[in-house]
Amino acid sequence: MSLAEQIAKVALFEGLPETQLEEVASIVLTQQFKRGETIFLEGAQADGFYVTVSGRVKIYKLSLEGKEQILHIFGPGECFAEVPVFSGGSFPAHAEALDDAAVLFFPRNSFVELIQQEPSLAMNMLAVLSRRLRQFTHLIEDLSLKEVPGRLAVYLLYLSEQQGKSDAFNLNITKGQLASLLGTIPETLSRILGKMNQMQLIEVQGPKITIVDREALEDLAAGEKLVG
């Protein structure tokens, strides 16, 4: 697959004609990162944004005590770090490769020049940023308004939707990483998974999760308490 064909699959560039895709491809740099390798650090100058080609990338912050809070995990075809690039300044969080990852890097200055030449790129960018704003709004709501069982239920239903609303799927991250994403600790997460398994909401077999009672899980995601 050519670079222009890869770019065409990214939501940010949907609908662009081939000539414009080639123009975008001309400014892109392909980068490779090993699992666990840092892509950028919080506070570094935001001189461009990224699109994941393969592998996964986690965006996270660290507390003063060194506790990690995962904000988002991006997979193939998803862009990240575009907000600070266009608001100016520095990256507000860290980025690290969860797997061996290939990413496309879009230098800020060159991309801004393209936007000035092609307004449809700006419209696509607005759509992507609007979706990202909604995602972070939901994240804030989940972390501040829902208890950990509700946050976990939301995430399990999200994974199910990603795989065609399948009732059986594998966790795509470690339980430690999932605990960080949900704003809790691994011990609490394991206890809640065990309780949900005991109540027959889900079945847990290692990384494999099977939804047994979808309606009850949806109720939990909507704010009902986990009792029993």
KARA-V544463 format. One line per field, one symbol per residue. ss: DSSP state (~ for helix, > for strand, _ for the rest). psi: psi as a letter, one per 40 degrees, with the letter a starting at -180 (. if undefined). burial: b if it has 16 or more other ideal C-beta (glycine too) atoms within 10 Angstrom, else e. Layout:
# KARA-V544463
ss->???
psi->???
burial->???
This chain:
# KARA-V544463
ss->__~~~~~~__~~~____~~~~~~~~__>>>>>>____>>>____>__>>>>>>>__>>>>>>_____>>>>>>>____>>_~~~~~~__>___>>>>___>>>>>>>~~~~~~~~~~_~~~~~~~~~~~~~~~~~~~~~~~~~~~__~~~~~~~~~~~~~~~_____>>>____~~~~~~~____~~~~~~~~~~~~~___>>>>__>>>>__~~~~~~~~_______
psi->hiddddddehddeheiiddddddddeeihhihhiheihdiiheihgeiiihhdiaihhhiihideehhhhdihhaheiiieddddeeiaiheiihihdihihihhhhddddddddddgdddddddddddddddddddddddddddiidddddddddddddddfffiehiiheiidddddddefaidddddddddddddefdihhgbehhhhdgddddddddeeiihi.
burial->eebbebbbebebbeebeeebbebbbeebeeeebeeeeebbeeeeebebbbbbbebbbbbbeeeeeeebebbbbbebebbbbbbbbeeeeebebbbbbbeebbbbbbebeebeebeeebeebeebbeebbeebeeeeeebeebbeebebbbbbbbbbbebbeeeeeeeebebebeeebbbbbbbbeeeebeebbeebbeeebbebeeeebebeeeebbebbbeeeebee
